[in-house]
Amino acid sequence: MADLQDEPHTNPVTPVGPGSLGAEDPTGALLPGALDRAAALLSVHPVVDGCNTLVWTLRESPYHDIETSDAGVDTDIPRLRAGGVGAQFWSLLMPREAGATDQVVSDTLEQIDVALALMRRYPDGLCLALTADDLADARNRGRIASLLGPVPGRTLTDSLGVLRAFHALGVRILAPAGAPWAMEGLTAFGHEVVKEMNRLAMLLDLRGCPPAPACQLAAASKAPVIISHTGAAALNPHPDNVTDEVLLALRAANGLAMVGFDSVLTGDSLHAVADHVDHVRAVAGPHCVGLGAGFGAEPGVPRPTGLTDPSGYPRLIAELLERGWPETDLALLTWGNAQRVVRDAEFTARAAQHRRAS
């Protein structure tokens, strides 16, 4: 059954407004042939975007209607479809986390509530995804699969009950950065968190973790880990960018580094973003690179030229085609690697549950 659900179905990429394919590329080059090939590829292998902060934006400004093109926010369903986005990780992190742990838990629960309300409000465009099969099923039905997470690792203190409660609410990703149990290496409780996440098929998101804890987390987890929004530190030594040491650890763990579209992390042009994607692929390997743009904001966030909203994805794929990427590697970049990481986490969970039962 899983093999049938994984078999890609064609979903046309519909050009919308300034993101229309065949228009002049904002970087100044006309790439109609590459854009046509990019659109064809995305219709079969859509993008799994590892990071979108729209939930926070809608919590602060709930008047946005994302069923139509909304100039007040950079993400809406028409532009997601125009960009060939087939699945979205909706980040539940908060730009301004409260100091007290109980407040972080309360804020996170409110984020989850907003995210679930988003799925209910737009059932024809979005659907909640809890498993890898759900990802494939949503794609085959023309919906945008929606995974909840990450949530902050700070919400977990000395009990795994909060983690299990998040899982029951549909959360599938947790970010340990800033958590006392993972700040300077894993504590005994931290090892228990990783073990329980493996049992629940939840993904560890290492975004924001320093290199040493990130490598330790990647080694401790029996399931692949991800970095949902990052760039290559070798090209830009920003503290949120991933070092080659961590990329090699991800490669060893069959993990996934998802490159973002953030001028601060990856530069101010489409070409600069493509350079970061190239570097991650070269170091971590074609099976460990993905895309996590970081859209979801109101106007004002600096974005690379040509990648100002989700409709720009075909332009990036066209650029990578022009650089000689084989379509097999692009299919991994957009859909295959993220699908595989989610499914591998489920295999790990089933193995852990089998060991516990025997």
Residue pairs with C-beta under 8 A, 6 or more apart in sequence:
1 133
2 132
2 133
2 136
2 343
5 133
5 136
5 137
5 140
6 132
6 136
6 339
7 136
8 44
8 45
8 139
8 335
9 44
9 139
9 140
10 43
10 44
11 43
11 44
11 46
11 86
11 139
11 142
12 43
13 21
13 39
13 42
13 43
13 81
13 82
13 83
13 84
13 314
14 78
14 81
14 82
15 21
15 22
15 82
15 311
16 69
16 78
16 79
16 81
16 82
16 311
17 69
17 78
17 79
17 82
17 311
18 311
19 79
19 82
19 83
19 309
19 310
19 311
19 312
19 314
20 82
21 35
21 36
21 38
21 39
21 314
22 32
22 35
22 36
24 30
25 31
25 35
25 270
25 306
25 315
25 318
26 270
26 305
26 306
26 315
27 269
27 270
27 271
27 305
27 306
27 315
31 315
31 318
31 319
31 322
34 318
34 319
34 321
34 322
35 314
35 315
35 318
37 318
37 321
37 327
38 314
38 315
38 317
38 318
38 321
39 84
39 314
41 317
41 327
41 330
41 331
41 334
42 83
42 84
42 313
42 314
42 317
42 334
43 84
44 331
45 330
45 331
45 334
45 335
45 336
46 84
46 85
46 86
46 87
46 139
46 334
46 335
47 83
47 84
47 85
47 86
47 87
47 291
47 313
47 334
47 335
48 86
48 87
48 88
48 89
48 135
48 145
48 290
48 291
48 334
48 335
48 337
48 338
48 339
49 85
49 87
49 88
49 89
49 291
49 292
49 293
49 295
49 310
50 89
50 226
50 228
50 229
50 256
50 258
50 290
50 291
50 292
50 338
51 89
51 91
51 207
51 228
51 229
51 258
51 260
51 292
51 293
51 294
51 295
52 75
52 88
52 89
52 90
52 91
52 293
52 294
52 295
52 296
53 91
53 93
53 95
53 294
53 295
53 296
53 297
54 66
54 73
54 75
54 90
54 118
54 295
54 296
55 90
55 91
55 92
55 111
55 114
55 115
55 118
55 296
56 91
56 93
56 94
56 95
56 111
56 296
57 64
57 73
57 296
57 297
57 298
58 64
58 114
58 118
59 110
59 111
59 114
61 72
61 73
61 298
64 70
64 72
64 73
64 76
65 76
66 73
66 75
66 76
66 77
66 122
67 76
67 77
67 122
67 125
68 76
68 78
69 76
69 78
69 79
70 76
71 299
72 298
72 299
73 296
73 297
73 298
74 295
74 296
74 297
74 298
74 299
74 301
74 303
74 308
74 309
74 310
75 295
75 296
75 309
75 310
77 122
77 125
77 126
77 144
79 309
79 310
79 311
80 88
80 125
80 144
80 310
81 125
81 144
82 310
82 311
83 309
83 310
83 311
83 312
83 313
83 314
84 313
84 314
84 317
84 334
85 144
85 310
85 313
86 135
86 138
86 139
86 144
86 145
86 335
87 129
87 135
87 138
87 139
87 144
87 145
87 146
87 147
87 335
87 338
88 126
88 144
88 145
88 146
88 147
89 147
89 149
89 150
89 173
89 228
89 292
90 115
90 118
90 146
90 147
90 148
90 149
91 149
91 150
91 228
91 229
91 296
92 108
92 111
92 112
92 115
92 148
92 149
92 150
92 151
92 152
92 171
93 150
93 151
93 152
93 175
94 104
94 107
94 108
94 111
94 152
97 104
97 107
97 152
97 154
97 178
98 104
98 107
101 154
101 155
101 157
104 152
104 154
104 155
105 155
105 162
108 151
108 152
108 155
108 166
111 151
112 148
112 151
112 166
112 169
112 170
112 171
115 146
115 148
116 128
116 148
116 169
116 170
118 126
118 146
119 126
119 127
119 128
119 146
124 143
125 143
125 144
126 143
126 144
126 146
127 134
127 138
127 141
127 143
127 144
127 145
127 146
128 134
128 146
128 148
128 170
129 135
129 138
129 145
129 146
129 147
130 147
130 170
130 172
131 201
131 342
131 346
132 339
132 342
132 343
132 346
134 145
135 145
135 147
135 338
135 339
135 342
136 339
137 145
138 144
138 145
139 145
139 335
147 172
147 173
147 342
148 169
148 170
148 171
148 172
148 173
149 171
149 172
149 173
149 174
149 175
149 202
149 203
149 205
150 173
150 174
150 175
150 203
150 205
150 207
150 228
151 166
151 171
151 173
151 174
151 175
152 174
152 175
152 178
152 179
153 174
153 175
153 176
153 177
153 178
153 179
153 181
153 182
153 193
154 178
154 179
154 180
155 162
155 166
156 162
156 163
156 174
156 179
156 181
156 193
157 180
158 189
160 192
160 193
160 196
163 174
163 193
163 196
163 197
163 200
163 202
164 196
164 200
166 174
167 200
167 202
171 202
172 201
172 202
172 203
172 342
173 202
173 203
173 204
173 205
173 226
173 228
174 197
174 202
174 203
174 204
174 205
175 204
175 205
175 206
175 207
175 208
175 228
176 182
176 190
176 193
176 204
176 205
176 206
176 209
176 213
176 217
177 206
177 207
177 208
177 209
178 208
179 190
180 187
181 187
181 189
181 190
181 193
182 190
182 193
182 209
182 213
182 217
183 213
184 212
184 213
185 212
185 213
185 216
186 194
186 213
186 216
186 217
186 220
191 220
194 204
194 217
194 220
194 221
195 352
197 203
197 204
197 221
197 223
198 221
198 222
198 223
198 345
198 348
198 349
198 352
199 349
199 352
199 353
199 356
200 349
201 223
201 345
201 346
201 348
201 349
202 345
203 223
203 224
203 225
203 226
203 341
203 342
203 345
204 217
204 221
204 223
204 225
204 226
205 225
205 226
205 227
205 228
206 214
206 217
206 218
206 225
206 226
206 227
206 246
207 227
207 228
207 229
207 230
207 240
208 240
209 217
211 243
211 245
211 246
214 227
214 242
214 246
214 249
215 245
215 246
215 249
217 225
218 225
218 246
218 249
218 250
218 252
218 253
218 255
219 249
219 252
219 253
221 253
222 348
222 351
222 352
223 344
223 345
223 348
223 349
224 253
224 254
224 255
224 256
224 340
224 341
224 344
224 345
225 250
225 253
225 255
225 256
226 255
226 256
226 257
226 258
226 290
226 341
227 242
227 246
227 250
227 255
227 256
227 257
227 258
227 292
228 258
228 292
229 240
229 258
229 260
229 262
229 265
229 292
229 293
229 294
230 240
230 241
230 242
230 257
230 258
230 259
230 260
230 265
230 292
231 238
231 240
231 241
231 242
231 259
231 260
231 262
231 265
231 266
231 276
232 241
232 242
232 244
232 247
232 259
232 275
232 276
232 279
232 280
232 283
233 241
233 242
233 243
233 244
234 243
234 244
234 279
234 283
235 241
235 266
235 267
235 275
235 276
235 279
236 265
236 266
236 267
236 276
238 264
238 265
240 265
241 265
242 250
242 257
242 280
244 283
246 257
247 257
247 280
247 283
247 284
247 288
248 283
248 284
249 255
250 256
250 257
250 284
250 288
251 283
251 284
251 285
251 288
254 287
254 288
254 340
254 341
254 344
255 284
255 288
255 341
256 288
256 289
256 290
256 337
256 338
256 341
257 280
257 284
257 288
257 289
257 290
258 289
258 290
258 291
258 292
258 338
259 266
259 273
259 276
259 277
259 280
259 289
259 290
259 291
259 292
260 266
260 292
260 293
260 294
261 273
261 293
261 294
261 295
261 303
261 304
261 307
261 312
262 294
262 301
262 302
262 303
262 304
263 302
263 303
263 304
264 302
265 276
266 272
266 273
266 276
266 304
267 273
267 275
267 276
267 304
268 302
268 304
268 305
269 304
269 305
269 306
270 304
270 305
270 306
270 307
270 312
270 315
270 316
270 319
271 319
272 304
273 304
273 307
273 316
274 316
274 319
274 320
274 323
277 289
277 291
277 316
277 320
277 333
278 320
278 323
280 288
280 289
281 289
281 329
281 333
286 329
286 332
286 333
287 332
287 337
287 340
288 337
289 332
289 333
289 337
290 333
290 334
290 337
290 338
291 313
291 316
291 333
291 334
293 307
293 310
295 309
295 310
303 309
306 312
306 315
306 316
307 313
307 315
307 316
317 330
317 334
320 330
320 333
321 327
321 330
325 333
